[in-house]
Structures are given as structure tokens and as C-alpha cells.
Amino acid sequence: MENKGRVWICCGNDLETNETIKMLDKQDENCIFASRVQGISWRNLRPAIQNLIRRKSKEGSKIYGIGMSDRLLGVDTYNITSTMDTENGKLSSLDVISELLDVKLSLDQLFISSYLKEGKNGVCNLAEKLEIGDSGNAILENIQIRDRQAKGITITQEAETVRAIQNKRQMLDGNVSVIKLSHNKIETIIDRNLDDNLLVLCPNEETFFLGNEKYIKRLEHKFDNESKSKRLRNI
């Protein structure tokens, strides 16, 4: 059967998704943004999109899923994830798509790709390779801010995070920092690469701990289950 081209189904709500759609649109590819849910199953897509995929597949199109999981019954789909291990090493979704399209990544996309694969180290290593003066710290911060904006994190929430960090408390002999956020966008904390052990308190009694597991046990011992939530929030 004659190949009718490619269909790309994109899902997600981050910088990676935005750059992917931008790249596909620039090449006039058949790109459908199906959901803001990262990692959504093919089976959970809207029926209209599922029907379109089945029809395009029967016509000979290759169906690629970006940020998708599982498979769609009766359809050969190809899932592309943020990072993929290959014989040539680790590739980001942007690497894979650029190879399929036979186009080169821009410098900005190269840094985003490095961030997807190796986080901060990837950005800094590429900056060092290109002899960029600040070792990529400014580029890293720019990528992280754009990624958070793509996820719907507002400037107000960013500012609230900065104030929360300035007002952080210490406990367990100074080994754990406690930060009270007025929202639940903990990416604003994680991206800033703060102390090794962080207890983050969010609204609606959401609690997150980032750090060494041994301090979780000490926290559980200090705050028994019955009064844990209330006492934690009075720290």
C-alpha cells in the first residue's frame, strides 16, 4: 500500500512538547496535539482522535506518539519518549525526531536536548564544549524557567517560591530545611537545586520530602500519624 506520510500525536505540557510541535510545524508535518497529560495512554485519547489514527494507519501513514504510553489496539504505533537508550547512546525525543525529519537541531534545541538527557550536567557539558563563559548556568536557568512557564507556572508563583525559600526553617539539627509554599508547583523548588534534604509543605496538606531516606524515618518518629499534619505546618 502506498505510504501516505506520517502522523504525529503529541501529548504533554512542557517545553519539550512546545519545541516538538514547533519543529514538526516548521516541516509541515501532520501534527495533532491530543492532550496536556504527559504519558497518556493511546486508549485514553478522545474517540475522534482514535478513529482518525485508525483511518490514517489503514491509508499507510506511520503513526508516531510523543509523550504517549502503551499501544492502540489494531494500529502499529511508534512511541517516542523524552530519553531513549540506543546503540549510539542516549537520545532525546528531539534527537529522534530531528533524525526522522532529517533536519538539524538549532543551538537552543541542542541545549534543551542535553537537558532532557542529563539535566544540569548535560547543559553544562555542552556549554563547556562550546566554550561558553558561564558554564551554561544562565542557559540552564532559561530552559528551566521556560519549561515551568509551559507547565502553567505563573510569575506570581515564581515570586512566592522565592519568598518561601527566603523564609525557610531548619529542623533535625539543621539537617532538613522546611519550606512552606502557597502553591503546589514544587518544580519551582526542585529546579533551584537547593539543600540536600528538603521538606516542602504545600496547600491542602500536600507534603513532599526531597533527600535522604533516613530523615524520612526521623520525621515519622518526630511527628506521629495522628497529629503529623497539624504539627508539621506549625514549624
C-alpha positions, 0 to 999 in steps of 0.5 A, a space after each residue: 500500500 502506498 505510504 501516505 506520510 506520517 502522523 504525529 500525536 503529541 501529548 504533554 505540557 512542557 517545553 519539550 512538547 512546545 519545541 516538538 510541535 514547533 519543529 514538526 510545524 516548521 516541516 509541515 508535518 501532520 501534527 495533532 496535539 491530543 492532550 496536556 497529560 504527559 504519558 497518556 495512554 493511546 486508549 485514553 485519547 478522545 474517540 475522534 482522535 482514535 478513529 482518525 489514527 485508525 483511518 490514517 494507519 489503514 491509508 499507510 501513514 506511520 503513526 508516531 506518539 510523543 509523550 504517549 504510553 502503551 499501544 492502540 489496539 489494531 494500529 502499529 504505533 511508534 512511541 517516542 519518549 523524552 530519553 531513549 537508550 540506543 546503540 549510539 547512546 542516549 537520545 532525546 525525543 528531539 534527537 529522534 525526531 530531528 533524525 526522522 525529519 532529517 533536519 538539524 537541531 538549532 543551538 537552543 534545541 541542542 541545549 534543551 536536548 542535553 537537558 532532557 538527557 542529563 539535566 544540569 550536567 548535560 547543559 553544562 557539558 555542552 556549554 563547556 564544549 562550546 566554550 561558553 563563559 558561564 558554564 551554561 548556568 544562565 542557559 540552564 536557568 532559561 530552559 528551566 524557567 521556560 519549561 515551568 512557564 509551559 507547565 502553567 507556572 505563573 510569575 506570581 508563583 515564581 515570586 512566592 517560591 522565592 519568598 518561601 525559600 527566603 523564609 525557610 526553617 531548619 529542623 533535625 539539627 539543621 539537617 532538613 530545611 522546611 519550606 512552606 509554599 502557597 502553591 503546589 508547583 514544587 518544580 519551582 523548588 526542585 529546579 533551584 537545586 537547593 539543600 540536600 534534604 528538603 521538606 516542602 509543605 504545600 496547600 491542602 496538606 500536600 507534603 513532599 520530602 526531597 533527600 535522604 531516606 533516613 530523615 524520612 524515618 526521623 520525621 515519622 518518629 518526630 511527628 506521629 500519624 495522628 497529629 503529623 499534619 497539624 504539627 508539621 505546618 506549625 514549624 
